[in-house]
Amino acid sequence: MLEALRGLGYSTAAALADVIDNSVSAGASEVRIRFDWCGVNSRITILDDGRGMDDTELEMAMTLGAKSPLEERELTDLGRFGMGLKTASFSQCRCLTVASKRKDGPIACLRWDLDAIAASPGDGWTMFEGPARGSENFVEPINELDSGTLVLWENLDRIVTPGYELDHFADLVDDVEQRLAMVFHRLLEGPAPAFSLFINNKPVSPWDPFMMDHPAKPWQSPVARTITSFGEVEAQCHVLPHKDRLSDNDFRRAGGPEGWTSQQGFYVYRNHRLLLAGGWLGLGQGRAWNREETHKLARIRLDLPNTADADWKIDVKKSTARPPVMVRQWLTKLAEDTRERARKVFAFRGAPMPSLGGVQVEQAWRVERLRGGVRYRIDDGHPAVAAVLDALGKRANLARAMLRVIEETVPVQRIWLDTAENKETPLTSFEGEPNDTVIEVAKVLFNDLVERQGLSLEEARKAMLRTEPFQKYPALIAKLGENQ
């Protein structure tokens, strides 16, 4: 059974998160994880300063199935099955040692050793007292605490496999840091965080998937609530800024461990601990929504009470959740609104559509939604297009024919493929072009407004600021006509 439980499919980060859950539930103010590289003898230690356990409590914590998931728990309890410590640990190592102490109490230390059990199958489930021979020094940090618990993983056969080197171990540490920063970000945030987390003595900084308080963030909803048979569910919807509105560092960090497209969707929390990061929970009208590039700016926070575990089918690893029928329609409506808002921000590259004073920006392209699909047309009312057509007079039909050829040959499939492969929208709106290029093109339109249409310099500048893509360059437009 122990060997079978090793196949539950924990990642190292998910396994460590399960152990840290116990630390948080025990009231720890500090959790320290240590990775020690020593080839096949490498080990991982998790030390917390929580309430700790006496001998009887430790034996129960080390016993499989000692606690029923049906039992009523404290509201702040992050566990449920009473299996996390064992299954998470066995998924990474073959030797699990736990040392713990209550305040002013003696140290209790118990150990599971899967190799010893396999070597003597007739002896049954043998749990040993004390650390393995030669590992006594590794549990000594518990002596420095008034109370707390130390978890030691040795014989890391699921991590240190043939060909595994120090560089791989270092990459693992980086990955674990990223993912724990995400899982526990709400418990690590704020002036009075629930606890502090360290990896190899380095503090872990929380990763905020919602970019709260970022000045470029276009939208977030008020908190919505619904009452169900398993308690109250809270939701808050967020649309993140487009890349064009972020620094390179902000954009890279906000992408998270899996990248922007994979991180879209619902973020499911229980007691502020992240259970599921991204994805659309199987929701959708007609068919389940996929994680698409056009909706990558949409993220929705869901807060569940720990009484919802059974209804939401939270698994042992705390890695999957399925919304019950009673909330699916509510969640679908929230998601539809958020996805549509995110799509608009994505489509317009983060630029607001209204211009100065709320006046609508005149766009060069318009969308025609037909029964058979969507067409993109050049708007002949756009000032730049209208100026050319008016200037051509009787020969305007030639320009209209040219525009129609352009409309019918827009490389939609190539644009879609390049966007999907590169995970970036193509450059538009003079992006990457020097200011001189923008001014050169703008001057042509500006001069037409002044000389042919008879607008004043100020009127022409205002007209330019209502015209795509020049509304993005107010400082440059303000200088037009200065020498006239």
Summary of the structure (lengths in Angstrom):
residues: 484
radius of gyration: 29.8
end to end distance: 86.6
largest distance: 100.5
contacts: 1423
relative contact order: 0.09
helix: 40%
strand: 19%
